Amino acid sequence: MEARKSGFMNCLYCGKRLSLLHKLSGREFCSEPHHTQYVQDQETMGLARLIEAKQVSTAKQAVSRKKGRANVS
């Protein structure tokens, strides 16, 4: 964030300081491969988070079912 306050921007993938041309054109990456890798990393992390959330939800449902059975017996 500090870099943006001073008027400089850094590549979101590697942190390299971006040129004025990149800044003026609104690009946030120093190269197309860094943009591609950043998007892939974000997708992978997002998918991992969704899988984790599903596992937690499934585990909570299983615990709730067990508690419900214990109260019925």
C-alpha positions as CSV (number, residue, x, y, z in Angstrom):
1,M,0.0,0.0,0.0
2,E,2.8,2.4,0.8
3,A,4.0,2.1,-2.8
4,R,0.7,3.4,-4.2
5,K,0.7,6.3,-1.8
6,S,4.0,7.5,-3.2
7,G,2.7,7.3,-6.8
8,F,4.6,4.1,-7.6
9,M,3.0,0.8,-8.4
10,N,4.5,-2.7,-8.0
11,C,3.7,-5.9,-9.9
12,L,1.1,-7.8,-7.9
13,Y,2.9,-11.0,-8.5
14,C,6.6,-10.3,-7.9
15,G,6.6,-6.9,-6.3
16,K,8.9,-5.4,-9.0
17,R,8.4,-1.6,-9.4
18,L,6.3,-0.9,-12.6
19,S,7.3,1.6,-15.2
20,L,5.4,4.8,-15.8
21,L,4.0,3.2,-19.0
22,H,2.5,0.3,-17.0
23,K,1.0,2.7,-14.5
24,L,-0.5,5.0,-17.1
25,S,-2.0,2.0,-19.0
26,G,-3.5,0.7,-15.8
27,R,-1.5,-2.6,-15.8
28,E,-0.8,-4.2,-12.5
29,F,1.8,-6.7,-13.6
30,C,5.3,-6.4,-15.1
31,S,4.6,-9.1,-17.7
32,E,1.9,-11.2,-19.1
33,P,3.3,-14.4,-17.6
34,H,3.1,-12.8,-14.1
35,H,-0.5,-11.8,-14.8
36,T,-1.3,-15.4,-15.9
37,Q,0.5,-16.9,-12.9
38,Y,-1.3,-14.5,-10.5
39,V,-4.7,-15.4,-11.9
40,Q,-3.9,-19.2,-11.7
41,D,-2.7,-18.8,-8.1
42,Q,-5.8,-16.9,-7.1
43,E,-8.0,-19.5,-8.7
44,T,-6.1,-22.3,-6.9
45,M,-6.4,-20.6,-3.6
46,G,-10.1,-19.9,-4.2
47,L,-10.8,-23.5,-5.0
48,A,-8.9,-24.7,-2.0
49,R,-10.9,-22.3,0.2
50,L,-14.2,-23.6,-1.2
51,I,-13.1,-27.2,-0.7
52,E,-12.1,-26.4,2.9
53,A,-15.4,-24.7,3.6
54,K,-17.3,-27.7,2.2
55,Q,-15.3,-30.1,4.4
56,V,-16.0,-27.9,7.5
57,S,-19.7,-27.7,6.7
58,T,-19.9,-31.5,6.1
59,A,-18.1,-32.1,9.4
60,K,-20.5,-29.8,11.3
61,Q,-23.5,-31.5,9.8
62,A,-22.1,-34.9,10.9
63,V,-21.6,-33.7,14.4
64,S,-25.1,-32.2,14.5
65,R,-26.6,-35.5,13.3
66,K,-24.7,-37.4,16.0
67,K,-25.9,-35.1,18.7
68,G,-29.5,-35.4,17.4
69,R,-29.3,-39.2,17.6
70,A,-27.8,-39.1,21.1
71,N,-30.7,-37.0,22.3
72,V,-33.3,-39.4,20.8
73,S,-31.8,-42.5,22.4
